């Protein structure tokens, strides 16, 4: 299950519901300003490392995907937010990119 699915299940939202930063902040009690920084980092990662971006169906390919089949920068940013609030160890673990922001929650 995706972090979005886990989030929606935990917070009793419809499984496919798209939540904005305001909704996520309200439900998790994490400051929106922190979530905005996580989102911005996701958008920045999308721009700086296009080969790491998954396809719209969630696949990852070492050589990357064509731009039309990749997640958009906005999708990548909000996916990073969902991972952050759900405790993705690849984001918030020791030495990981969002650990500094997670410490503020």
C-alpha positions as CSV (number, residue, x, y, z in Angstrom):
1,X,0.0,0.0,0.0
2,X,1.3,3.5,-0.8
3,X,1.9,6.1,1.9
4,X,-1.1,8.0,0.6
5,X,-3.2,4.8,1.1
6,X,-1.8,4.3,4.6
7,X,-2.4,7.9,5.5
8,X,-6.0,7.8,4.3
9,X,-6.6,4.6,6.2
10,X,-5.1,5.9,9.4
11,X,-7.0,9.2,9.3
12,X,-10.3,7.5,8.1
13,X,-10.3,9.2,4.7
14,X,-11.7,7.7,1.5
15,X,-8.8,5.5,0.3
16,X,-8.2,7.4,-3.0
17,X,-8.8,10.9,-1.5
18,X,-6.2,13.5,-2.5
19,X,-5.3,15.6,0.5
20,X,-3.8,19.1,0.3
21,X,-1.1,20.4,2.7
22,X,-3.8,22.1,4.7
23,X,-5.7,18.8,5.2
24,X,-2.6,16.9,6.1
25,X,-1.5,19.6,8.6
26,X,-4.9,19.6,10.2
27,X,-5.2,15.8,10.5
28,X,-1.6,15.2,11.6
29,X,-1.1,18.3,13.8
30,X,2.2,19.0,12.0
31,X,2.8,22.6,11.1
32,X,2.0,23.4,7.5
33,X,5.2,25.3,7.2
34,X,7.2,22.0,7.9
35,X,5.0,20.1,5.4
36,X,5.6,22.9,2.8
37,X,9.4,22.5,3.2
38,X,9.1,18.7,2.7
39,X,6.9,19.4,-0.4
40,X,9.4,21.9,-1.8
41,X,12.3,19.4,-1.3
42,X,10.3,16.9,-3.3
43,X,9.8,19.3,-6.1
44,X,13.5,20.1,-6.0
45,X,14.4,16.5,-6.1
46,X,12.2,16.0,-9.1
47,X,14.0,18.7,-10.9
48,X,17.5,17.7,-9.9
49,X,17.3,13.9,-10.3
50,X,14.9,13.0,-13.1
51,X,16.2,9.5,-13.4
52,X,15.0,8.7,-9.8
53,X,11.4,9.7,-10.5
54,X,8.9,6.8,-10.7
55,X,6.4,6.3,-13.4
56,X,2.8,7.3,-12.8
57,X,2.0,3.7,-11.9
58,X,4.8,3.6,-9.3
59,X,7.5,1.7,-11.2
60,X,11.1,2.7,-11.0
61,X,13.6,2.2,-13.8
62,X,17.3,3.0,-13.4
63,X,17.4,4.8,-16.8
64,X,14.3,6.8,-15.9
65,X,11.1,7.3,-17.9
66,X,10.0,9.6,-20.7
67,X,8.6,12.9,-19.4
68,X,5.1,11.9,-20.4
69,X,5.1,8.8,-18.2
70,X,6.8,10.3,-15.1
71,X,5.1,11.7,-12.0
72,X,4.8,15.4,-12.2
73,X,6.9,17.6,-9.8
74,X,3.7,18.2,-7.8
75,X,2.8,14.5,-7.5
76,X,6.4,13.8,-6.4
77,X,6.2,16.6,-3.8
78,X,3.0,15.4,-2.3
79,X,4.1,11.8,-2.3
80,X,7.2,12.9,-0.3
81,X,4.8,14.6,2.2
82,X,2.8,11.4,2.6
83,X,6.0,9.4,3.2
84,X,7.2,12.0,5.7
85,X,4.0,12.0,7.8
86,X,3.8,8.2,7.7
87,X,7.4,7.8,9.0
88,X,9.2,6.6,5.9
89,X,12.6,5.5,7.2
90,X,14.2,6.3,3.9
91,X,13.3,10.0,4.5
92,X,13.4,10.4,8.2
93,X,15.9,7.8,9.4
94,X,19.4,8.7,10.5
95,X,21.3,10.5,7.8
96,X,18.3,10.8,5.6
97,X,17.1,13.9,3.7
98,X,14.1,15.0,5.8
99,X,15.4,14.0,9.3
100,X,16.0,17.6,10.2
101,X,12.4,18.6,9.5
102,X,11.1,15.5,11.3
103,X,12.9,16.5,14.4
104,X,10.8,19.7,14.4
105,X,7.5,17.7,14.6
